[in-house]
Amino acid sequence: MDYAEHIKQNLPIGSGVVEAACKTLVKQRFCRSGMRWKEAGIKTALSLRSLIQTETRWDQFWLKLDRYGFGCA
């Protein structure tokens, strides 16, 4: 992360908690040796991974899917 540039643009800088979440959600799964990802695939996998690792969100996701179907976004 380019902290100096973010500060110049008056953007928030993530805390250790945010950076740890990025490591847990992204780095551990998507930066393994020999892995290659296309944008659509990584977006889908990251969305599902974040739902699974966030308490209650997985159940909320399925409730919404049951209620509105696959066209909900």
Backbone bond lengths (Angstrom), bond angles and torsions (degrees), N, CA, C in turn:
res aa  C-N    CA-C-N  psi(-1)  N-CA   C-N-CA  omega(-1)  CA-C   N-CA-C  phi
1 M - - - 1.448 - - 1.517 108.19 -
2 D 1.297 116.15 133.21 1.462 121.91 179.46 1.529 108.80 -88.16
3 Y 1.337 115.68 85.46 1.463 121.58 -174.85 1.526 112.16 -57.79
4 A 1.322 116.91 -44.31 1.469 120.57 -177.86 1.526 111.14 -60.16
5 E 1.310 116.71 -43.20 1.469 120.46 179.68 1.525 111.00 -66.26
6 H 1.310 117.03 -41.43 1.464 120.85 178.32 1.524 111.43 -63.14
7 I 1.308 116.41 -40.59 1.465 120.03 178.06 1.524 110.36 -64.88
8 K 1.346 116.21 -41.77 1.475 120.50 177.78 1.518 111.44 -58.80
9 Q 1.315 116.63 -38.55 1.469 121.67 -178.54 1.525 111.79 -86.72
10 N 1.325 116.03 5.08 1.465 122.10 178.92 1.534 112.04 59.94
11 L 1.336 116.32 35.83 1.459 122.28 178.38 1.521 109.60 -93.27
12 P 1.332 117.70 150.54 1.469 119.35 179.00 1.531 110.91 -69.33
13 I 1.300 114.93 147.82 1.467 121.17 177.09 1.514 107.14 -109.26
14 G 1.328 115.70 127.78 1.460 121.10 -176.26 1.513 113.25 -62.95
15 S 1.299 115.07 149.84 1.458 121.44 177.22 1.529 109.14 -84.84
16 G 1.306 115.21 178.32 1.455 120.04 177.00 1.515 112.10 -59.84
17 V 1.328 116.72 -33.77 1.464 120.93 179.46 1.523 110.24 -64.79
18 V 1.322 116.16 -43.72 1.470 120.54 179.46 1.523 110.03 -65.09
19 E 1.312 116.29 -44.50 1.462 119.56 -179.73 1.526 111.34 -65.17
20 A 1.323 117.56 -36.62 1.465 120.93 177.05 1.527 110.54 -65.34
21 A 1.325 116.38 -38.54 1.474 119.88 177.77 1.523 110.34 -64.35
22 C 1.328 116.52 -40.69 1.471 120.00 177.67 1.527 110.20 -61.05
23 K 1.315 116.16 -42.58 1.462 119.83 179.09 1.522 110.53 -63.06
24 T 1.326 116.28 -44.29 1.457 120.70 -177.94 1.521 111.57 -68.64
25 L 1.330 116.91 -45.57 1.466 120.77 -175.87 1.519 112.79 -76.56
26 V 1.310 116.81 -41.36 1.457 119.85 -170.61 1.525 113.17 -103.89
27 K 1.286 116.15 -63.08 1.463 120.80 -169.60 1.525 113.07 -58.92
28 Q 1.323 117.52 -47.26 1.456 120.20 -176.89 1.520 112.86 -62.55
29 R 1.321 116.85 -28.63 1.463 119.73 -176.31 1.522 113.31 -97.83
30 F 1.310 117.23 -39.58 1.457 119.74 -168.79 1.521 115.07 -101.45
31 C 1.306 117.31 -6.77 1.472 119.81 -177.05 1.517 112.02 -112.20
32 R 1.307 116.54 30.08 1.462 119.93 178.03 1.520 109.77 -77.41
33 S 1.294 115.39 157.62 1.462 121.87 -177.31 1.529 111.49 -56.00
34 G 1.324 115.95 129.62 1.456 122.26 175.23 1.513 116.14 79.25
35 M 1.329 118.34 -0.95 1.462 120.25 -178.79 1.521 111.11 -80.35
36 R 1.304 114.90 140.06 1.460 122.14 175.05 1.517 106.92 -132.10
37 W 1.325 117.03 137.75 1.454 121.28 -176.55 1.519 110.23 -130.41
38 K 1.328 115.37 141.42 1.461 120.77 169.58 1.513 107.23 -93.73
39 E 1.327 116.85 156.44 1.465 121.23 -174.01 1.530 112.84 -56.30
40 A 1.317 117.29 -45.61 1.471 120.18 -178.54 1.525 111.14 -63.20
41 G 1.307 117.85 -41.15 1.455 121.84 -179.23 1.513 112.42 -66.93
42 I 1.320 116.41 -42.75 1.466 119.31 -178.55 1.525 110.75 -70.62
43 K 1.340 117.78 -34.53 1.471 120.21 177.41 1.526 110.77 -62.95
44 T 1.318 116.43 -44.66 1.465 120.96 -179.87 1.523 110.63 -65.58
45 A 1.321 116.48 -48.95 1.458 120.33 -178.69 1.522 111.50 -63.35
46 L 1.321 117.59 -40.26 1.460 121.26 179.96 1.529 111.36 -67.12
47 S 1.317 116.60 -38.64 1.475 120.08 177.16 1.523 110.76 -62.13
48 L 1.320 116.60 -47.20 1.464 120.13 179.79 1.527 110.90 -65.91
49 R 1.320 116.60 -41.49 1.472 120.82 -179.93 1.529 111.05 -62.07
50 S 1.326 116.63 -40.54 1.467 119.33 -179.93 1.527 110.94 -69.13
51 L 1.342 117.25 -34.82 1.467 120.25 176.10 1.524 111.44 -64.19
52 I 1.304 115.91 -43.55 1.463 120.94 -177.67 1.523 110.85 -65.51
53 Q 1.324 117.06 -39.67 1.461 120.27 -173.73 1.528 113.79 -88.97
54 T 1.320 117.73 1.51 1.458 120.86 178.59 1.527 108.18 -111.05
55 E 1.311 115.53 118.26 1.455 121.11 -176.15 1.533 111.16 -54.16
56 T 1.272 117.82 132.20 1.472 129.12 178.23 1.532 114.40 77.62
57 R 1.312 119.24 -18.99 1.470 119.84 -175.54 1.534 112.40 -68.83
58 W 1.332 118.01 -34.08 1.463 120.78 -179.49 1.530 110.11 -61.17
59 D 1.328 116.03 -46.17 1.464 120.26 178.99 1.530 111.03 -66.12
60 Q 1.333 117.77 -39.15 1.466 121.28 177.24 1.522 110.87 -61.79
61 F 1.333 115.99 -40.17 1.465 121.15 178.44 1.534 110.47 -59.18
62 W 1.342 116.77 -48.21 1.461 119.98 -177.86 1.521 111.87 -68.98
63 L 1.314 117.37 -35.44 1.469 119.57 176.52 1.529 110.72 -62.59
64 K 1.321 116.30 -42.51 1.470 120.41 178.97 1.528 110.32 -65.95
65 L 1.320 116.57 -41.51 1.459 121.13 179.00 1.529 110.67 -63.13
66 D 1.326 115.83 -42.95 1.480 120.44 177.85 1.524 110.75 -61.91
67 R 1.318 115.43 -38.16 1.468 120.33 -175.19 1.542 112.65 -76.90
68 Y 1.335 116.50 -43.61 1.459 120.28 -171.92 1.543 114.34 -110.17
69 G 1.305 118.36 -14.54 1.461 121.10 -178.51 1.509 112.14 87.62
70 F 1.335 116.10 -173.17 1.459 121.43 -174.87 1.522 113.66 -74.95
71 G 1.303 118.96 -15.13 1.469 121.34 -178.82 1.513 114.34 -78.06
72 C 1.337 118.71 -3.14 1.460 119.83 -178.67 1.522 109.82 -78.82
73 A 1.304 115.95 134.36 1.465 119.06 178.83 1.493 110.42 -142.87
